[in-house]
Amino acid sequence: MDANSYQRLSMTLEEMAEHDRVYGTLAQRTRELIDAGLHTAVDHAEIEEVTATLEQLIARLTKESDPANLGVKIGPDGSVRNHGNAVVGFRNPFAPPLDVETTDQGTAYAAFHLGAAYEGPPDLVHGGVSALILDQMLGEAAAAGRAPGMTGRLHLTYRRPTPLGDLRAKAWIERVDGHKTTVRGHIAGPDGEPTVEAEGLFILPRWAREAMAAKERGHAFE
């Protein structure tokens, strides 16, 4: 991964909006299909008919496909589009997805719903899913506070079980030491009390530091 991993889209704003409408709807319907598949109680014959239909749909979607991962794209308006991301990915049916709100001070908030696809123990969120969400939330907070980085360390404390359903998460920058940022956060249940707490160390990669330094040197000569 390097600076070239972030690509700029050639779409207009209107084309981007239509792209998001179409692909966003596909992802949401796929999420609903996953949930329906987990909860369905129809007979086996009906399931086999649905399976045959899905096979036809898969063939239609893969008739033309791009083998590359979605990566991170920069829109014409400067927006960062991480649509394949497992937590916030707009086009990824596995992602809830989280709609994260941030502040310039380095705080991130999200309200979200985790259904049957994220179950670990009966009626509870899988511990690995909690880690996945908190890793993303801590990273979002670091980026919002202009101290971004990639996860160098993530420590979680599971205070009590996290129930499936409506949840909230919050993360905030605790301190910044050069290219290293320490962030804390938690997931809270319906009662507002934390169920899982996290502390992470985020490190800005060397390639990113070098790219930023080169950009600053360029400005110095303008």
Backbone torsions as a table, in degrees:
resi	resn	phi	psi	omega
1	MET	NA	136.1	176.8
2	ASP	-151.2	-169.7	-177.4
3	ALA	-61.1	-27.0	-179.5
4	ASN	-73.6	-9.5	178.6
5	SER	-69.8	-17.8	179.3
6	TYR	-99.4	112.5	-174.8
7	GLN	-110.1	146.4	178.5
8	ARG	-90.6	135.6	177.8
9	LEU	-78.2	144.1	178.1
10	SER	-93.9	2.3	-179.4
11	MET	-70.6	154.8	167.6
12	THR	-81.0	169.6	178.3
13	LEU	-62.1	-36.8	179.7
14	GLU	-67.6	-42.8	178.2
15	GLU	-64.5	-38.7	179.6
16	MET	-65.3	-40.5	179.7
17	ALA	-64.2	-41.5	179.2
18	GLU	-68.6	-40.1	176.1
19	HIS	-58.0	-46.1	-178.8
20	ASP	-66.7	-37.5	179.3
21	ARG	-62.7	-47.0	-175.9
22	VAL	-69.9	-50.8	-176.7
23	TYR	-73.9	-31.6	176.9
24	GLY	-65.6	-39.0	177.8
25	THR	-66.6	-40.8	177.7
26	LEU	-59.6	-45.5	-179.4
27	ALA	-63.6	-41.9	-178.9
28	GLN	-66.3	-41.0	177.9
29	ARG	-65.5	-33.5	177.9
30	THR	-68.4	-38.0	174.8
31	ARG	-60.4	-43.4	179.5
32	GLU	-65.3	-35.7	177.8
33	LEU	-64.9	-42.6	178.2
34	ILE	-59.3	-46.3	-179.5
35	ASP	-65.2	-40.2	178.6
36	ALA	-64.3	-39.3	179.3
37	GLY	-64.6	-31.9	179.1
38	LEU	-76.2	-29.2	-174.5
39	HIS	-103.0	-10.7	-172.6
40	THR	-61.7	147.9	176.8
41	ALA	-130.5	19.4	178.5
42	VAL	-70.7	165.8	-175.9
43	ASP	-73.6	167.6	-174.8
44	HIS	-62.1	-35.6	-179.9
45	ALA	-62.7	-41.7	178.4
46	GLU	-64.8	-42.0	179.3
47	ILE	-62.4	-40.5	179.5
48	GLU	-65.4	-35.9	176.7
49	GLU	-66.0	-43.5	178.6
50	VAL	-63.4	-41.4	179.3
51	THR	-60.0	-42.0	178.2
52	ALA	-62.8	-39.5	177.6
53	THR	-64.6	-41.8	178.8
54	LEU	-62.2	-38.6	178.5
55	GLU	-62.1	-37.8	177.1
56	GLN	-67.1	-40.4	179.2
57	LEU	-65.6	-40.7	178.0
58	ILE	-61.7	-41.5	178.7
59	ALA	-62.2	-38.6	179.0
60	ARG	-67.2	-41.5	-178.2
61	LEU	-70.8	-32.4	-177.1
62	THR	-92.1	1.6	177.6
63	LYS	-58.6	-38.0	171.8
64	GLU	-131.3	117.5	-177.8
65	SER	-145.5	156.1	178.2
66	ASP	-107.5	118.4	-176.3
67	PRO	-71.9	-12.5	-177.8
68	ALA	-74.2	151.0	173.1
69	ASN	-69.7	158.9	-175.5
70	LEU	-68.6	-34.2	179.0
71	GLY	63.0	-158.3	179.4
72	VAL	-116.6	127.5	179.5
73	LYS	-115.5	149.7	176.0
74	ILE	-108.4	121.5	-178.5
75	GLY	-75.5	167.4	179.6
76	PRO	-63.6	-18.3	177.1
77	ASP	-94.3	5.8	-179.9
78	GLY	88.0	0.4	-179.1
79	SER	-71.2	144.5	177.8
80	VAL	-92.8	124.8	-172.8
81	ARG	-117.9	97.9	-178.2
82	ASN	-106.4	63.1	-167.3
83	HIS	-73.8	-13.5	177.2
84	GLY	-94.8	-3.2	-176.3
85	ASN	-58.0	138.7	-175.2
86	ALA	-72.9	-9.7	-179.2
87	VAL	-115.1	-44.4	-176.4
88	VAL	-114.8	5.7	-174.9
89	GLY	-63.9	116.3	-177.7
90	PHE	-62.0	-33.1	-178.1
91	ARG	-101.7	2.0	-176.9
92	ASN	-97.2	111.0	-178.0
93	PRO	-63.2	-21.5	177.9
94	PHE	-70.8	-31.4	-178.9
95	ALA	-68.8	139.3	-177.9
96	PRO	-50.8	-38.8	-12.7
97	PRO	-90.2	158.8	175.1
98	LEU	-77.8	134.7	172.4
99	ASP	-103.6	98.5	-170.5
100	VAL	-91.2	130.8	173.2
101	GLU	-106.5	141.2	-176.5
102	THR	-132.8	163.5	173.3
103	THR	-121.9	158.7	179.2
104	ASP	-65.0	-17.5	-179.6
105	GLN	-80.9	-3.5	177.5
106	GLY	91.9	42.6	175.8
107	THR	-122.8	141.7	179.6
108	ALA	-128.4	140.3	179.5
109	TYR	-130.9	150.5	173.7
110	ALA	-157.7	138.3	169.6
111	ALA	-112.9	136.4	-173.8
112	PHE	-156.7	170.9	-178.7
113	HIS	-125.8	130.0	175.5
114	LEU	-115.9	117.4	-179.5
115	GLY	-99.6	-156.8	-171.9
116	ALA	-60.6	-25.3	-178.4
117	ALA	-67.2	-13.5	-175.8
118	TYR	-112.8	16.9	-175.9
119	GLU	-74.7	141.2	170.6
120	GLY	-115.4	-99.1	170.0
121	PRO	-63.9	159.6	-178.0
122	PRO	-51.2	124.2	176.4
123	ASP	69.5	9.0	-176.3
124	LEU	-123.9	153.8	178.4
125	VAL	-71.2	137.5	175.8
126	HIS	-61.5	136.8	-178.5
127	GLY	-59.7	-34.1	178.2
128	GLY	-67.7	-31.7	176.7
129	VAL	-67.9	-39.3	176.3
130	SER	-60.3	-41.9	178.4
131	ALA	-63.6	-42.2	179.0
132	LEU	-58.3	-47.1	-178.1
133	ILE	-67.1	-43.2	-178.1
134	LEU	-69.8	-34.2	174.9
135	ASP	-58.7	-45.1	178.9
136	GLN	-65.7	-45.2	-177.6
137	MET	-62.5	-43.2	179.1
138	LEU	-64.0	-40.5	177.2
139	GLY	-64.5	-37.7	177.8
140	GLU	-63.3	-41.3	179.3
141	ALA	-64.4	-43.4	179.4
142	ALA	-60.6	-45.4	-179.8
143	ALA	-64.5	-40.2	-179.0
144	ALA	-63.9	-32.7	179.5
145	GLY	-87.8	14.8	179.2
146	ARG	59.4	33.9	175.5
147	ALA	-134.6	55.6	-172.7
148	PRO	-71.6	167.0	177.1
149	GLY	-179.2	178.2	175.4
150	MET	-107.6	151.8	-173.4
151	THR	-61.5	120.1	174.6
152	GLY	-101.0	-31.0	178.8
153	ARG	-155.8	140.7	177.6
154	LEU	-137.4	118.4	-179.9
155	HIS	-116.3	126.7	-179.1
156	LEU	-117.6	144.6	172.6
157	THR	-122.7	117.1	-179.5
158	TYR	-90.4	102.5	-175.4
159	ARG	-75.2	-39.4	-179.8
160	ARG	-163.6	166.1	-178.1
161	PRO	-59.9	144.0	176.6
162	THR	-100.6	117.2	-177.5
163	PRO	-76.3	147.9	170.5
164	LEU	-64.8	150.8	179.3
165	GLY	126.4	-148.8	-177.1
166	ASP	-81.3	128.5	-176.6
167	LEU	-136.6	168.5	175.1
168	ARG	-134.5	152.8	176.9
169	ALA	-137.6	149.5	178.2
170	LYS	-143.5	143.8	177.0
171	ALA	-143.7	151.1	-177.8
172	TRP	-152.1	150.7	177.2
173	ILE	-73.7	130.9	176.8
174	GLU	-96.0	-42.6	176.2
175	ARG	-162.4	156.7	178.2
176	VAL	-124.9	129.4	179.2
177	ASP	-129.7	88.3	-177.9
178	GLY	65.9	-121.9	-179.9
179	HIS	-92.5	13.6	177.9
180	LYS	-115.4	132.8	-178.3
181	THR	-127.4	128.7	176.3
182	THR	-100.7	128.3	-175.8
183	VAL	-129.0	144.3	176.0
184	ARG	-122.8	159.0	178.9
185	GLY	-172.3	178.3	178.6
186	HIS	-158.3	162.7	167.4
187	ILE	-106.9	138.0	-180.0
188	ALA	-120.6	144.3	178.2
189	GLY	-81.2	-174.6	-178.7
190	PRO	-58.0	-26.7	-179.8
191	ASP	-83.5	-1.3	179.0
192	GLY	86.1	-5.3	-178.9
193	GLU	-87.9	138.2	-179.4
194	PRO	-61.7	138.5	174.9
195	THR	-106.5	-35.4	178.3
196	VAL	-134.6	132.2	177.9
197	GLU	-115.5	149.6	-177.1
198	ALA	-140.7	148.8	169.0
199	GLU	-131.8	131.1	-178.1
200	GLY	-131.6	150.4	173.6
201	LEU	-110.0	122.0	-179.5
202	PHE	-113.9	130.3	-173.6
203	ILE	-119.1	126.0	176.5
204	LEU	-73.5	120.0	-175.8
205	PRO	-61.4	157.1	-178.8
206	ARG	-58.3	-42.2	-177.6
207	TRP	-61.8	-35.1	179.4
208	ALA	-71.3	-39.8	178.1
209	ARG	-63.5	-41.1	-179.8
210	GLU	-67.1	-38.9	179.1
211	ALA	-65.7	-40.5	178.8
212	MET	-66.2	-40.5	179.3
213	ALA	-64.7	-40.5	179.4
214	ALA	-64.6	-39.9	179.0
215	LYS	-64.0	-41.1	179.0
216	GLU	-66.0	-37.9	178.4
217	ARG	-66.3	-35.5	178.2
218	GLY	-64.3	-42.0	178.7
219	HIS	-63.3	-33.5	-176.5
220	ALA	-63.5	-22.6	-177.1
221	PHE	-104.6	4.4	-179.8
222	GLU	-78.0	NA	NA
